């Protein structure tokens, strides 16, 4: 909580940074914990393939796609090679292991009100 100099105005201040939210999402992804993973996303999440191809929208659509993916991918792992944080955006350069194969990707996360509201993937 924060107050002004005279102590007459009070504001609630969140200490949860966009970077913290995205890291929490990454940790849940690597643990293949679908509930913790989805908890980091807004109900109205939009996921795009660069530059603007909508892949899916809404948390339930994410659940439908990721739940079986998590179950069928025991070696799933994502390591961050580089992270840039600017304002409410977190840009991750990622190295992924999926079913014994390795991939590089870039993800741009946009955080609003403590939840990931938009993701754009570059592959």
Helices and strands as residue ranges (DSSP letters): E 2-3, E 10-11, H 18-31, H 34-39, E 41-49, E 53-57, H 59-72, E 77-86, E 89-98, E 101-112, E 115-122
